[in-house]
């Protein structure tokens, strides 16, 4: 992608296609057919997730015409698939951290790509400190020092 072509409108709505893609997977029954599949949103932050979950559950319960006949084989709500099959990686989302109880701490993974030549901004520690202000240390440590559940990866703890 040529960053020179990215507009303010495009940059501020990058989570649209993530929401659309994840919703399409849920409403197409992908996670019914592959219940162990794990997918994630990386570098799109997390604060958008509570509203998205609420809208999917509302659509499923109150506007089933839009689900094209899809019904969860396990009796789950769309938000349950989020908690079971998905995760989010965030970097600089203090609002997302505040909403962690709705998003689900076990679905959140903090990451940093600092230092990279293309990134200008605060250091990794400054970013984490600003993002996690007000978050109980044990809870936020779970987001910082783990890989998403189910991936069976060995986390590299460097800080």
PyMOL commands that set and color helices and strands:
alter all, ss='L'
color gray80, all
select helices_A, chain A and resi 3-5+8-11+15-27+30-33+49-62+64-67+78-85+94-98+100-103+105-107+124-132+137-144
alter helices_A, ss='H'
color red, helices_A
select strands_A, chain A and resi 39-42+86-90+108-110
alter strands_A, ss='S'
color yellow, strands_A
deselect
rebuild
show_as cartoon
